[in-house]
């Protein structure tokens, strides 16, 4: 099996995922994913697509992730892994879609507008 290359995005995070057959090693930015993500919740999100498709421990994953915070990064990684698994086997798609892992979350930070303090907050108004 050749290496499967996919991309996942969330807010300003971009994760490039390289999936190949192996023993279940997950490497993020040249670190083990359990060292990169401290909490069990974030580690569980990395494994979530493998658990749903019953492929935990069958593939080695190398991930380069950049931008955003840890939550955005882990959700970008989850989307990239889900897309890679669907490239391997199309039958995984309905199960992953049912859990919401195939949908790109397009919510981004709203831009700041001129003449305002933030995106929606205004400067304090003084009548007199």
Buried (B, 14 or more C-beta within 10 A) or exposed (E): EEEBBBEBBBBBBBBBBBBBEBEEEBBBEEEEBEEBBEEEEBBEBBBBBBEBBEBEEEBBBBBEBEBBEBBBBBBBBBBBBBBBBBEBEEEBBEBBEEEEBBEEEEEEEEEEEEEEEEEEEEEEEEEE
